[in-house]
Amino acid sequence: MPPKVLVVDGMALLFRAFYATSYGGYIMKTKAGVPTNAVFGFVKYFWDAVQRFRPSHVVCCWDMGSKTFRSEQFEDYKANRIECPEELIPQFELVKEVTASFGVVNIGVPGFEADDCIGTLAKLYGEEAQVYILTGDHDMLQLVSDTVHVVIMKKGQGNYAVYTPQSLLEEKQLTPEQIIDLKGLMGDTADNYPGVKGIGEKTAQKLLIEYGSVEGILENLAQLPKGVRSKIEAQLDMLHLSRSLATICCEAPVACALESCFWEMDRQTVLNKFEELEFKGLDKLIG
């Protein structure tokens, strides 16, 4: 049996946990007033995935600040993001302490996004292991391969969609490579790059199913409906830039040997951390 690696998109889990546990306005805090709601929720999501996918190895990836090589390529990249909620800020370091207490390696590289670290490690580990990327981010579907599965967290804890090349093709009629071209055409409101204005997901998908790639579409511009053609012709530079911004870098300067992320939890270390953060009830979770 090849090793099974769970690569966790820490940012996706933490943000999801923060909003899931704070929508009512109540933020869980320690007696000293340190907010812990996102970390508490993170642990529940993380543990559920570990129980479900039973990895032999686990690693967790994080963003390291807002400036990356993409913001140098395009000044407005992610410029529409709302300010990080004040109660979440102290939890960024706290959650890494908690993952470390589980014996999980935390990875992050200044100038690169967590996505790039995930892509780089998934490509590396995929040569000798089965990789499961745990995330909520559909951009990651471009990383799907025969040895890399993307696990999208859906609404409700324990609800996952696991993507392989076959299931991606069945659901979206697209290959992993075409996911990049899809984003290049339709843009991404969350990351604030426009793609080709006026072309949405349905049109982009239809064009890619018919012509295979952005190059295939550009070679057949004359065949396209006049409206679609004129939009693409007017925004060619932005199409290429958007596609570049959508591409996860799989050559990030990350070094983490597979053996160093072997999953071996010391229950007492975790319980000590839970006690320090005044987490009630989570001790039952880890058995």
C-alpha positions as CSV (number, residue, x, y, z in Angstrom):
1,M,0.0,0.0,0.0
2,P,1.4,3.4,-0.9
3,P,1.5,6.1,1.8
4,K,-1.6,8.3,2.1
5,V,-0.9,12.0,2.6
6,L,-3.5,14.5,3.8
7,V,-2.4,18.0,2.7
8,V,-4.5,20.5,4.7
9,D,-5.4,24.0,3.4
10,G,-5.1,25.6,6.8
11,M,-6.5,29.0,5.7
12,A,-9.6,27.4,4.2
13,L,-10.4,25.4,7.3
14,L,-9.7,28.3,9.7
15,F,-11.8,30.9,7.9
16,R,-14.7,28.4,7.4
17,A,-14.5,27.5,11.2
18,F,-14.4,31.2,12.2
19,Y,-17.6,32.1,10.2
20,A,-19.4,28.9,11.1
21,T,-18.9,29.6,14.8
22,S,-19.4,33.4,14.9
23,Y,-22.4,34.1,12.7
24,G,-24.6,34.4,15.8
25,G,-22.4,37.2,17.2
26,Y,-21.0,35.1,20.0
27,I,-17.2,34.6,20.0
28,M,-15.8,31.9,22.2
29,K,-12.9,33.2,24.3
30,T,-10.6,32.0,27.1
31,K,-10.9,33.5,30.6
32,A,-8.0,35.8,29.7
33,G,-10.1,37.1,26.7
34,V,-8.2,35.4,23.9
35,P,-10.7,34.4,21.1
36,T,-10.5,30.7,20.2
37,N,-13.7,30.0,18.2
38,A,-12.0,29.5,14.9
39,V,-9.3,27.2,16.4
40,F,-12.0,25.1,18.1
41,G,-13.9,24.7,14.9
42,F,-10.7,24.0,12.9
43,V,-9.9,21.1,15.2
44,K,-13.4,19.6,14.6
45,Y,-13.0,19.8,10.8
46,F,-9.4,18.6,10.9
47,W,-10.2,15.6,13.1
48,D,-13.2,14.6,11.0
49,A,-11.1,14.5,7.9
50,V,-8.3,12.5,9.6
51,Q,-11.0,10.0,10.7
52,R,-12.5,9.8,7.3
53,F,-9.4,9.6,5.1
54,R,-7.1,7.8,7.6
55,P,-3.8,9.3,6.3
56,S,-0.4,7.9,7.1
57,H,1.1,11.4,6.7
58,V,-0.3,14.9,7.4
59,V,1.0,18.4,6.5
60,C,-0.8,21.8,6.9
61,C,-0.1,24.8,4.6
62,W,-0.6,28.5,5.4
63,D,-0.5,31.9,3.8
64,M,2.3,34.1,5.1
65,G,1.0,37.6,4.7
66,S,-1.0,39.3,1.9
67,K,1.8,40.2,-0.5
68,T,2.8,37.5,-3.0
69,F,4.3,37.4,-6.5
70,R,0.7,37.6,-7.9
71,S,0.2,41.1,-6.3
72,E,3.3,42.1,-8.2
73,Q,1.8,40.8,-11.4
74,F,-1.5,42.5,-10.8
75,E,-1.9,45.3,-8.3
76,D,-5.6,44.7,-7.6
77,Y,-5.1,41.0,-6.9
78,K,-7.3,40.2,-3.8
79,A,-7.6,44.0,-3.3
80,N,-11.3,43.6,-2.6
81,R,-10.8,41.4,0.4
82,I,-12.5,42.8,3.5
83,E,-10.4,43.5,6.5
84,C,-9.7,40.3,8.5
85,P,-12.0,40.2,11.6
86,E,-10.2,41.4,14.6
87,E,-11.1,38.3,16.6
88,L,-9.5,36.1,14.0
89,I,-6.0,37.7,14.0
90,P,-4.7,36.2,17.2
91,Q,-6.0,32.8,16.1
92,F,-3.6,32.5,13.1
93,E,-0.6,31.7,15.4
94,L,-2.7,29.9,17.9
95,V,-4.0,27.4,15.3
96,K,-0.4,26.6,14.3
97,E,0.4,25.8,17.9
98,V,-2.6,23.4,17.9
99,T,-1.7,21.7,14.7
100,A,1.9,21.3,16.0
101,S,0.5,19.7,19.2
102,F,-1.0,17.1,16.9
103,G,2.5,16.5,15.5
104,V,1.6,18.1,12.2
105,V,4.2,20.1,10.2
106,N,3.1,23.7,9.4
107,I,4.4,25.0,6.0
108,G,4.3,28.5,4.6
109,V,6.6,30.5,2.3
110,P,6.7,34.4,2.3
111,G,5.8,35.7,-1.2
112,F,3.8,32.5,-2.0
113,E,0.2,31.5,-1.2
114,A,-0.7,28.4,0.7
115,D,-2.1,27.1,-2.6
116,D,1.4,27.2,-4.1
117,C,2.8,25.2,-1.2
118,I,0.0,22.7,-1.5
119,G,0.5,22.4,-5.3
120,T,4.3,21.9,-4.8
121,L,4.0,19.3,-2.1
122,A,1.1,17.5,-3.8
123,K,3.2,17.2,-7.0
124,L,6.2,16.0,-5.0
125,Y,4.3,13.5,-2.8
126,G,2.2,12.3,-5.7
127,E,5.3,10.5,-7.1
128,E,5.3,8.0,-4.3
129,A,2.0,8.4,-2.4
130,Q,-1.8,8.9,-2.7
131,V,-2.4,12.6,-1.9
132,Y,-5.7,14.0,-0.5
133,I,-5.9,17.8,-0.5
134,L,-8.4,19.1,2.0
135,T,-9.8,22.5,1.0
136,G,-12.9,24.5,0.2
137,D,-11.3,26.1,-2.8
138,H,-12.3,24.9,-6.3
139,D,-9.2,26.5,-7.8
140,M,-7.4,23.4,-6.4
141,L,-9.2,21.2,-8.9
142,Q,-6.4,22.0,-11.4
143,L,-4.1,19.8,-9.2
144,V,-6.2,16.7,-9.6
145,S,-4.2,13.7,-11.1
146,D,-4.2,9.9,-10.8
147,T,-2.3,10.2,-7.5
148,V,-3.7,13.6,-6.3
149,H,-7.3,13.8,-5.1
150,V,-8.9,17.1,-4.2
151,V,-11.3,16.9,-1.3
152,I,-13.8,19.8,-1.3
153,M,-15.5,20.5,2.0
154,K,-19.2,21.0,1.4
155,K,-21.9,22.5,3.7
156,G,-22.1,20.6,7.0
157,Q,-19.3,18.9,8.8
158,G,-18.2,15.5,7.3
159,N,-19.7,16.3,3.9
160,Y,-17.0,16.0,1.2
161,A,-16.8,15.9,-2.6
162,V,-13.7,13.9,-3.6
163,Y,-12.4,14.7,-7.1
164,T,-10.4,12.4,-9.3
165,P,-9.7,13.0,-13.0
166,Q,-12.7,10.8,-13.8
167,S,-15.2,12.5,-11.4
168,L,-14.0,16.0,-12.5
169,L,-14.7,15.0,-16.1
170,E,-18.1,13.5,-15.3
171,E,-19.2,16.6,-13.3
172,K,-17.7,19.5,-15.2
173,Q,-16.7,17.9,-18.5
174,L,-13.3,19.4,-18.0
175,T,-9.8,18.2,-17.3
176,P,-7.6,19.6,-14.5
177,E,-5.6,21.7,-17.0
178,Q,-8.8,23.2,-18.4
179,I,-9.8,24.5,-14.9
180,I,-6.9,27.0,-15.2
181,D,-8.3,28.2,-18.6
182,L,-11.8,28.3,-17.2
183,K,-10.6,30.7,-14.5
184,G,-8.7,32.7,-17.1
185,L,-11.9,33.2,-19.1
186,M,-14.4,33.8,-16.3
187,G,-12.1,35.5,-13.7
188,D,-12.5,35.1,-10.0
189,T,-14.4,37.6,-7.9
190,A,-12.9,36.3,-4.6
191,D,-9.3,36.9,-5.9
192,N,-10.4,40.0,-7.7
193,Y,-9.1,39.4,-11.2
194,P,-11.7,39.9,-14.0
195,G,-10.9,37.4,-16.8
196,V,-12.9,38.4,-19.9
197,K,-15.7,40.7,-18.7
198,G,-19.0,39.5,-20.0
199,I,-18.0,35.8,-20.1
200,G,-19.4,33.7,-17.3
201,E,-18.8,30.1,-16.2
202,K,-21.3,28.6,-18.6
203,T,-19.9,30.3,-21.7
204,A,-16.3,29.6,-20.6
205,Q,-17.1,25.9,-20.0
206,K,-18.9,25.6,-23.4
207,L,-16.0,27.2,-25.2
208,L,-13.5,24.9,-23.5
209,I,-15.5,21.7,-24.2
210,E,-15.7,22.7,-27.9
211,Y,-12.1,24.1,-28.4
212,G,-10.1,22.4,-25.7
213,S,-8.0,25.4,-24.4
214,V,-7.6,29.1,-24.5
215,E,-5.2,28.6,-27.5
216,G,-7.8,26.5,-29.2
217,I,-10.4,29.2,-28.7
218,L,-8.0,31.9,-30.0
219,E,-7.2,29.9,-33.1
220,N,-11.0,29.6,-33.8
221,L,-12.0,33.2,-33.0
222,A,-13.7,33.5,-36.5
223,Q,-16.1,30.7,-35.6
224,L,-17.3,32.3,-32.4
225,P,-20.5,34.3,-32.0
226,K,-19.7,38.0,-32.8
227,G,-20.4,39.1,-29.2
228,V,-18.2,36.6,-27.6
229,R,-15.4,37.1,-30.1
230,S,-15.4,40.9,-29.7
231,K,-15.2,40.5,-25.8
232,I,-12.2,38.2,-26.1
233,E,-10.4,40.4,-28.7
234,A,-10.9,43.5,-26.6
235,Q,-9.5,41.8,-23.5
236,L,-6.8,39.5,-24.7
237,D,-4.1,40.8,-22.3
238,M,-6.4,40.5,-19.3
239,L,-7.3,36.9,-20.4
240,H,-3.6,35.9,-20.4
241,L,-2.9,37.7,-17.2
242,S,-6.0,36.1,-15.5
243,R,-4.9,32.7,-16.6
244,S,-1.4,33.3,-15.2
245,L,-2.9,34.5,-11.8
246,A,-5.1,31.4,-11.7
247,T,-2.2,29.0,-12.2
248,I,-1.0,27.4,-8.9
249,C,2.8,27.4,-8.8
250,C,4.0,23.9,-8.2
251,E,7.7,25.0,-7.9
252,A,7.4,27.0,-4.7
253,P,10.6,26.9,-2.6
254,V,9.2,24.4,-0.1
255,A,11.2,21.6,1.5
256,C,9.4,19.0,3.5
257,A,10.4,15.3,3.1
258,L,7.5,12.9,3.2
259,E,8.9,11.0,6.2
260,S,8.9,14.2,8.3
261,C,5.1,14.4,8.1
262,F,4.4,10.9,9.3
263,W,1.1,11.1,11.3
264,E,1.9,10.1,14.9
265,M,-0.2,11.9,17.5
266,D,0.7,12.0,21.1
267,R,-2.7,12.2,22.8
268,Q,-1.4,13.8,26.0
269,T,0.3,16.6,24.2
270,V,-2.9,17.4,22.4
271,L,-5.0,17.3,25.6
272,N,-2.5,19.6,27.3
273,K,-3.0,22.1,24.5
274,F,-6.8,21.8,24.8
275,E,-6.6,22.4,28.5
276,E,-4.5,25.5,28.0
277,L,-7.1,26.9,25.5
278,E,-9.9,25.9,27.8
279,F,-11.5,23.7,25.1
280,K,-14.4,21.8,26.7
281,G,-15.6,18.5,25.1
282,L,-12.8,18.1,22.5
283,D,-11.0,15.6,24.6
284,K,-14.0,13.2,24.0
285,L,-13.5,13.9,20.2
286,I,-10.0,12.4,20.1
287,G,-11.0,9.4,22.2
